[in-house]
Amino acid sequence: MEPIYSLLRKCTSLSRIKQLQSHLIITRSFNYFPRSKLLDFCATSPAGDLSYATYIFRQLPSPAINEWNAIIRGLAITPQPTNAITWFVSMSRALAVFEGREVQSQVLRYGFVFDVLLQTTLLDVYAKSGDLDSARKVFDEMSVRDVTCWNVLIYGLAQGSRPSDALEMPMVPDLVLWQTLLGASKTYGNVEMAEKASRKLEEMGSSSCGDFVLLSNVYAAQERWKDVGRVREAMKSRDVKKIPGFSYIEAGGVMHKFVNGDRRHLFQDQIYRKLDEISFRIKEHGYMAETSYVLHDIGEGEKENALWHHSEKLAVAYGSKT
């Protein structure tokens, strides 16, 4: 194996990398040689080419974590490092689907009975990881369907790539369904669906602050500020209070809770310094804050601060600090 590593280090051009890959395939060593090494070299070295590395990656039937990481490292050093996040999300989904299929195959292999709870759990894994075809297949094969499995499938459709399919499900929509569709409307910028879901929630007597906030965000993304103001007034007239968002992170066996703009943490100075450092570094790579959801009656700098001091970001900064 060592001579091959030596050959890889001596590759000074993409053509040499391709020659080495051909050699590994011809000698049937490609499936045994740590492919992540070849991918990493091709994705990150001056001699390589990221697009060719992704081409090799897409030929792999079941990429391992190290092989995903090689591409993510290559993307992270490009002028558009945020693409690495997209790949990371795809990796998480792919691994979740793989593990779901492993569980399903093991259950079948050992002859366990698929009860409603087990099938619903498997359905939930597929739906949340974005494999809607597998989710629908599990659902269709269920001999008994309760409200939970219907909600799981509808939630997956609404939050995934087929939100309109959720409206066609032959069941009476409940509060959870309409709230899910309202959330999907925000994701896809569908004002008409958001308004329909909001009306249905109002008819059903819902007074959740989240319903109002989601509708307001849909309007704000379309710069329909009069409608944003109308939603605000509706919240005031009904005495609906917005519940502050919060996030948790575990560090050293201890759970830490953060709210938006939190200044109560023992390490607040280090946390905000880490946030400033992250902000500076990603802006160097062309990052621009998406402020369309933030209220229009405050300055652009205040909008960025409102986004940058979100509870999730504070939690991540604390985790990075430690």
C-alpha positions as CSV (number, residue, x, y, z in Angstrom):
1,M,0.0,0.0,0.0
2,E,2.9,2.4,0.8
3,P,4.0,2.6,-2.9
4,I,0.6,3.8,-3.9
5,Y,0.6,6.5,-1.2
6,S,4.0,7.6,-2.5
7,L,2.6,7.8,-6.0
8,L,-0.3,9.9,-4.8
9,R,2.0,12.4,-3.2
10,K,4.0,12.6,-6.4
11,C,0.9,13.6,-8.5
12,T,1.6,17.1,-9.7
13,S,-1.4,17.5,-12.1
14,L,-5.0,16.3,-12.5
15,S,-3.9,14.0,-15.4
16,R,-1.5,12.2,-13.0
17,I,-4.3,11.8,-10.5
18,K,-6.5,10.3,-13.2
19,Q,-3.7,7.9,-14.2
20,L,-3.4,6.8,-10.6
21,Q,-7.2,6.2,-10.3
22,S,-7.1,4.2,-13.6
23,H,-4.3,2.1,-12.2
24,L,-6.2,1.4,-9.0
25,I,-9.3,0.4,-11.0
26,I,-7.4,-1.8,-13.4
27,T,-5.5,-3.6,-10.6
28,R,-8.8,-3.9,-8.6
29,S,-7.3,-2.0,-5.8
30,F,-9.7,0.9,-5.9
31,N,-12.2,-0.7,-3.5
32,Y,-9.4,-1.5,-1.0
33,F,-7.2,1.6,-1.2
34,P,-8.6,4.3,1.2
35,R,-10.5,6.2,-1.4
36,S,-10.9,9.2,1.0
37,K,-7.1,9.8,0.5
38,L,-7.5,10.1,-3.2
39,L,-10.7,12.2,-2.9
40,D,-9.1,14.5,-0.3
41,F,-5.9,15.0,-2.4
42,C,-8.0,15.7,-5.5
43,A,-10.4,18.1,-3.7
44,T,-7.8,20.1,-1.7
45,S,-4.4,20.0,-3.4
46,P,-3.3,22.5,-6.0
47,A,-2.8,19.5,-8.4
48,G,-6.4,18.4,-8.0
49,D,-9.7,19.5,-9.2
50,L,-12.8,19.7,-7.0
51,S,-15.3,19.1,-9.8
52,Y,-13.4,15.9,-10.7
53,A,-13.3,14.9,-7.0
54,T,-17.1,15.2,-6.8
55,Y,-17.3,13.2,-10.1
56,I,-15.4,10.3,-8.4
57,F,-17.5,10.7,-5.3
58,R,-20.8,10.3,-7.2
59,Q,-19.6,7.0,-8.7
60,L,-19.3,5.5,-5.2
61,P,-22.4,3.3,-4.3
62,S,-22.2,3.9,-0.5
63,P,-19.8,6.7,0.4
64,A,-18.2,6.5,3.8
65,I,-18.1,9.4,6.2
66,N,-14.4,10.0,5.4
67,E,-15.3,10.3,1.7
68,W,-18.0,12.8,2.4
69,N,-15.6,14.8,4.6
70,A,-13.0,14.9,1.8
71,I,-15.5,16.7,-0.4
72,I,-16.7,19.0,2.4
73,R,-13.0,20.0,3.1
74,G,-12.6,20.8,-0.6
75,L,-15.7,22.9,-0.7
76,A,-14.8,24.7,2.6
77,I,-11.6,26.3,0.9
78,T,-13.4,27.5,-2.2
79,P,-14.7,31.1,-2.7
80,Q,-18.1,29.8,-1.8
81,P,-17.5,27.9,1.5
82,T,-21.3,27.8,2.3
83,N,-21.6,25.0,-0.2
84,A,-19.9,22.8,2.3
85,I,-22.9,23.2,4.6
86,T,-25.2,22.0,1.9
87,W,-23.0,18.9,1.5
88,F,-23.0,18.4,5.2
89,V,-26.8,18.4,5.3
90,S,-26.9,16.0,2.4
91,M,-24.4,13.7,4.3
92,S,-26.6,13.7,7.4
93,R,-29.6,12.8,5.4
94,A,-27.8,10.1,3.5
95,L,-26.5,8.5,6.6
96,A,-29.9,8.6,8.3
97,V,-31.5,6.9,5.3
98,F,-28.7,4.3,5.2
99,E,-29.2,3.5,8.9
100,G,-32.9,3.3,8.4
101,R,-32.5,0.8,5.7
102,E,-30.1,-1.2,7.8
103,V,-32.6,-1.3,10.6
104,Q,-35.4,-2.3,8.2
105,S,-33.3,-5.1,6.7
106,Q,-32.2,-6.4,10.1
107,V,-35.9,-6.5,11.2
108,L,-36.8,-8.5,8.2
109,R,-33.8,-10.8,8.5
110,Y,-34.5,-11.8,12.1
111,G,-38.2,-12.1,11.5
112,F,-39.5,-9.4,13.8
113,V,-43.0,-8.2,13.4
114,F,-43.5,-4.7,12.0
115,D,-46.0,-3.2,14.4
116,V,-47.5,0.3,14.0
117,L,-44.9,1.9,16.4
118,L,-41.9,0.4,14.5
119,Q,-43.3,1.3,11.1
120,T,-44.1,4.8,12.2
121,T,-40.5,5.2,13.5
122,L,-39.1,4.0,10.3
123,L,-41.5,6.3,8.4
124,D,-40.3,9.2,10.5
125,V,-36.6,8.5,9.7
126,Y,-37.2,8.5,6.0
127,A,-39.5,11.5,6.0
128,K,-37.2,13.7,8.1
129,S,-34.1,12.7,6.0
130,G,-35.9,13.7,2.8
131,D,-36.4,10.2,1.3
132,L,-40.1,10.8,0.6
133,D,-40.4,7.8,-1.8
134,S,-39.2,5.4,0.9
135,A,-41.4,7.1,3.5
136,R,-44.5,6.7,1.2
137,K,-43.6,3.1,0.5
138,V,-43.5,2.3,4.3
139,F,-46.8,4.2,4.7
140,D,-48.5,2.3,1.9
141,E,-47.4,-1.1,3.3
142,M,-48.8,-0.4,6.8
143,S,-51.9,-2.6,7.5
144,V,-53.0,-0.2,10.3
145,R,-52.6,3.6,10.2
146,D,-53.2,5.8,13.2
147,V,-53.2,9.6,13.4
148,T,-49.5,9.7,14.3
149,C,-48.3,8.0,11.1
150,W,-50.5,10.2,9.0
151,N,-49.0,13.3,10.7
152,V,-45.5,12.0,10.2
153,L,-46.0,11.5,6.5
154,I,-47.8,14.8,6.0
155,Y,-45.1,16.7,7.9
156,G,-42.4,15.1,5.7
157,L,-44.3,16.1,2.6
158,A,-44.9,19.6,3.8
159,Q,-41.3,20.2,4.9
160,G,-39.8,18.4,2.0
161,S,-39.9,18.9,-1.7
162,R,-43.6,18.1,-2.2
163,P,-45.6,20.4,0.1
164,S,-48.7,20.5,-2.2
165,D,-49.0,16.7,-1.9
166,A,-49.7,17.2,1.8
167,L,-53.0,18.9,1.0
168,E,-54.1,15.9,-1.1
169,M,-53.9,13.4,1.8
170,P,-57.4,11.9,2.4
171,M,-57.8,12.8,6.1
172,V,-59.3,15.6,8.1
173,P,-56.5,18.1,8.8
174,D,-55.9,19.0,12.4
175,L,-54.0,21.9,14.0
176,V,-50.6,20.2,13.7
177,L,-51.2,19.7,9.9
178,W,-52.1,23.3,9.3
179,Q,-49.2,24.5,11.4
180,T,-46.9,22.3,9.4
181,L,-48.2,23.7,6.1
182,L,-47.8,27.2,7.5
183,G,-44.1,26.4,8.3
184,A,-43.6,24.9,4.8
185,S,-45.1,28.1,3.3
186,K,-42.3,30.1,5.0
187,T,-39.7,27.7,3.6
188,Y,-41.0,28.0,0.0
189,G,-42.3,31.6,0.1
190,N,-45.8,30.5,-0.8
191,V,-48.0,33.4,0.4
192,E,-51.3,31.9,-0.8
193,M,-50.7,28.6,1.1
194,A,-49.6,30.6,4.2
195,E,-52.8,32.7,4.2
196,K,-55.0,29.6,3.7
197,A,-53.3,27.7,6.6
198,S,-53.5,30.8,8.8
199,R,-57.3,31.2,8.1
200,K,-57.9,27.5,8.9
201,L,-55.9,27.8,12.2
202,E,-58.0,30.9,13.1
203,E,-61.2,29.0,12.4
204,M,-60.0,26.1,14.6
205,G,-59.4,28.5,17.5
206,S,-55.6,28.4,17.5
207,S,-53.9,31.4,19.3
208,S,-50.3,30.2,19.1
209,C,-47.8,33.0,18.8
210,G,-45.9,30.8,16.3
211,D,-48.8,30.9,13.8
212,F,-48.6,34.7,13.8
213,V,-44.8,34.8,13.6
214,L,-44.6,32.4,10.7
215,L,-47.3,34.3,8.7
216,S,-45.5,37.6,9.5
217,N,-42.2,36.1,8.3
218,V,-43.8,35.0,5.0
219,Y,-45.0,38.5,4.4
220,A,-41.7,40.1,5.4
221,A,-39.8,37.9,2.9
222,Q,-42.0,39.3,0.2
223,E,-41.6,42.9,1.6
224,R,-45.3,43.1,2.3
225,W,-44.8,45.4,5.2
226,K,-48.5,46.5,5.6
227,D,-49.4,42.9,6.0
228,V,-46.6,42.5,8.5
229,G,-48.1,45.4,10.5
230,R,-51.6,43.9,10.2
231,V,-50.3,40.7,11.8
232,R,-48.6,42.6,14.6
233,E,-51.8,44.5,15.3
234,A,-53.8,41.3,15.4
235,M,-51.3,39.9,18.0
236,K,-51.8,43.0,20.1
237,S,-55.6,43.0,19.9
238,R,-55.7,39.3,21.0
239,D,-53.0,39.8,23.6
240,V,-50.8,37.1,22.0
241,K,-47.2,37.3,23.3
242,K,-44.2,36.1,21.3
243,I,-42.4,33.4,23.3
244,P,-38.6,34.1,23.1
245,G,-36.7,31.4,21.2
246,F,-34.0,29.4,23.0
247,S,-31.4,26.8,22.1
248,Y,-29.5,24.1,24.1
249,I,-26.0,22.8,23.7
250,E,-24.3,20.1,25.8
251,A,-20.6,20.7,26.8
252,G,-18.7,18.7,29.3
253,G,-21.8,16.8,30.3
254,V,-23.7,20.0,31.2
255,M,-26.6,21.5,29.3
256,H,-26.4,25.2,28.5
257,K,-29.5,27.2,27.5
258,F,-29.4,30.4,25.4
259,V,-32.0,32.9,24.3
260,N,-31.8,35.4,21.6
261,G,-29.3,38.1,22.5
262,D,-28.4,36.3,25.7
263,R,-26.0,38.3,28.0
264,R,-26.4,36.2,31.1
265,H,-24.0,33.5,30.5
266,L,-20.8,33.2,32.6
267,F,-18.7,33.2,29.4
268,Q,-20.6,35.8,27.5
269,D,-17.5,37.8,26.6
270,Q,-15.8,34.8,25.1
271,I,-19.0,33.8,23.3
272,Y,-19.5,37.2,21.6
273,R,-15.8,37.4,20.7
274,K,-16.1,34.0,19.0
275,L,-19.2,35.2,17.1
276,D,-17.3,38.3,15.9
277,E,-14.4,36.1,14.8
278,I,-16.7,33.8,12.9
279,S,-18.6,36.7,11.3
280,F,-15.3,38.4,10.2
281,R,-14.0,35.1,8.7
282,I,-17.1,34.2,6.7
283,K,-17.6,37.8,5.4
284,E,-14.1,37.5,4.0
285,H,-15.5,34.6,1.8
286,G,-18.4,36.7,0.6
287,Y,-21.1,35.9,3.2
288,M,-24.0,38.4,3.3
289,A,-26.7,38.3,6.0
290,E,-30.2,37.5,4.7
291,T,-32.1,40.3,6.4
292,S,-35.4,40.1,4.5
293,Y,-37.2,38.3,7.4
294,V,-36.2,41.0,9.9
295,L,-38.6,43.9,10.6
296,H,-38.2,46.8,8.2
297,D,-38.4,49.6,10.7
298,I,-34.9,49.1,12.2
299,G,-31.5,49.8,10.6
300,E,-29.6,47.3,8.5
301,G,-26.9,47.0,11.3
302,E,-29.6,46.2,13.8
303,K,-31.1,43.6,11.5
304,E,-27.7,41.8,11.2
305,N,-27.3,41.9,15.0
306,A,-30.8,40.4,15.5
307,L,-29.8,37.6,13.2
308,W,-26.3,37.2,14.4
309,H,-27.2,37.0,18.0
310,H,-29.8,34.3,17.5
311,S,-29.9,31.7,20.3
312,E,-28.6,28.9,17.9
313,K,-25.6,30.9,16.9
314,L,-24.8,31.7,20.6
315,A,-25.0,28.0,21.4
316,V,-22.7,27.1,18.5
317,A,-20.2,29.9,19.4
318,Y,-20.1,28.5,23.0
319,G,-19.5,25.0,21.6
320,S,-16.7,26.4,19.4
321,K,-15.2,28.2,22.3
322,T,-14.9,25.1,24.3
